[in-house]
């Protein structure tokens, strides 16, 4: 059985993540950035409220975070502490029955770093992706090779995807 996030839970709550940025009465707290601008383009934020999660996955998510998977750590170093356009990223976020590599609350965007661990899991990955999409989330995939060999292009690709997907570009003046 999935539980909904308890926005009133404090740090000591046993089955809830931290309440920072979680919805309260259907309204997101002011801790989420109201406006995101990348390269002069204002993005349409689309936080997804009331994401469910499985409390039993908390220890697994914590273990994955502590495992220090090199590609994830290298990517995390580029985006942590709002280094990527002042956007807040979550790492090893539990959504439903799944743990995603990275999640941007303000955009409802899941970022997955795919390596050889996904080679024999096409059915599982498809089921997982279908579930996440059914929640209204977008998914952006990055390969381990790209992270390891061309981080600059990974960051540029993510930037371009976000602008294309969420950008409110001003009309061209003719």
Helices and strands as residue ranges (DSSP letters): E 3-4, E 23-24, E 27-28, E 36-38, E 41-43, E 52-53, G 55-57, H 58-66, H 70-79, G 80-82, E 90-95, E 98-104, E 109-114, G 116-118, H 122-134, E 138-143, H 144-149, H 151-166, E 167-168
